[in-house]
Amino acid sequence: MGDFGILVRSGWNKKSALTANFISALTFPLGGLTVYFISDSVNVAPLIPFAAGNFVYIAASGLIPEIKHHHENRGHSLVNFMAFCFGFGLLYLLALVF
């Protein structure tokens, strides 16, 4: 459900929540296009850890509590958490190699 569901549950009407979600989603292609066009003249390599950190933040603050909320069975929650840790560890190893 993402941000839209959170906004609706917090009291926003559906039209306002959808508009806010759409506007915030526009930042993704806008940022991507901006970096693409300035990458010839500016070193954008320092932005990669920042982007990776944003994804880790999203996973830690949004997905992990959502898993806990939807799975009463501790086994499912543990498997999902271990998959998250495996992915995080894999990213770390790739960062060391490359």
C-alpha positions as CSV (number, residue, x, y, z in Angstrom):
1,M,0.0,0.0,0.0
2,G,2.9,2.3,0.6
3,D,2.7,6.0,1.4
4,F,-0.8,6.2,0.0
5,G,-2.2,3.8,2.6
6,I,-0.3,5.6,5.4
7,L,-1.8,8.9,4.4
8,V,-5.3,7.6,4.1
9,R,-5.1,5.8,7.5
10,S,-3.8,9.1,9.1
11,G,-6.9,11.0,8.0
12,W,-6.2,12.3,4.5
13,N,-8.9,11.9,1.9
14,K,-8.1,9.7,-1.0
15,K,-7.6,12.4,-3.6
16,S,-5.2,14.4,-1.4
17,A,-3.3,11.3,-0.5
18,L,-3.0,10.2,-4.1
19,T,-1.9,13.7,-5.2
20,A,0.8,13.9,-2.5
21,N,2.0,10.4,-3.3
22,F,2.2,11.3,-7.0
23,I,4.1,14.5,-6.4
24,S,6.6,12.7,-4.0
25,A,7.0,10.0,-6.6
26,L,8.0,12.5,-9.3
27,T,11.2,13.2,-7.4
28,F,12.6,9.8,-8.5
29,P,12.6,10.4,-12.2
30,L,13.5,14.0,-11.7
31,G,16.6,13.1,-9.6
32,G,17.5,10.3,-12.0
33,L,17.4,12.6,-15.1
34,T,19.3,15.3,-13.3
35,V,22.1,13.0,-12.3
36,Y,22.2,11.5,-15.8
37,F,22.6,14.9,-17.4
38,I,25.2,16.2,-15.0
39,S,27.2,13.0,-14.8
40,D,29.5,14.1,-17.7
41,S,30.6,17.2,-15.8
42,V,30.3,16.3,-12.1
43,N,31.5,13.2,-10.3
44,V,28.3,11.5,-9.2
45,A,30.1,8.5,-7.6
46,P,29.6,9.9,-4.0
47,L,25.9,9.8,-4.6
48,I,25.8,6.0,-4.7
49,P,26.3,5.4,-1.0
50,F,23.7,8.0,-0.3
51,A,21.2,6.2,-2.6
52,A,22.1,2.9,-1.0
53,G,21.6,4.4,2.5
54,N,18.1,5.6,1.4
55,F,17.1,2.1,0.4
56,V,18.4,0.6,3.7
57,Y,16.5,3.3,5.6
58,I,13.3,2.4,3.7
59,A,13.8,-1.3,4.4
60,A,14.5,-0.7,8.1
61,S,11.8,1.8,8.8
62,G,9.0,0.6,6.5
63,L,9.4,-3.0,5.5
64,I,10.6,-4.6,8.7
65,P,7.8,-3.3,10.9
66,E,5.3,-4.2,8.2
67,I,6.6,-7.8,8.2
68,K,6.2,-8.0,11.9
69,H,2.7,-6.5,11.7
70,H,1.5,-9.0,9.0
71,H,3.1,-12.2,10.3
72,E,2.0,-13.6,13.6
73,N,4.2,-16.6,13.0
74,R,7.7,-15.9,14.3
75,G,9.2,-18.3,11.8
76,H,7.9,-16.2,8.8
77,S,9.2,-13.1,10.4
78,L,12.6,-14.6,11.1
79,V,12.9,-15.9,7.5
80,N,12.1,-12.4,6.1
81,F,14.5,-10.7,8.5
82,M,17.2,-13.2,7.6
83,A,16.6,-12.5,3.9
84,F,17.0,-8.8,4.6
85,C,20.2,-9.4,6.4
86,F,21.5,-11.7,3.6
87,G,20.8,-9.0,1.1
88,F,22.4,-6.3,3.2
89,G,25.5,-8.6,3.7
90,L,25.6,-9.3,-0.1
91,L,25.6,-5.5,-0.8
92,Y,28.4,-5.1,1.7
93,L,30.5,-7.9,0.1
94,L,30.0,-6.4,-3.3
95,A,31.1,-3.0,-2.0
96,L,34.3,-4.6,-0.7
97,V,35.0,-6.4,-4.0
98,F,34.2,-3.5,-6.3
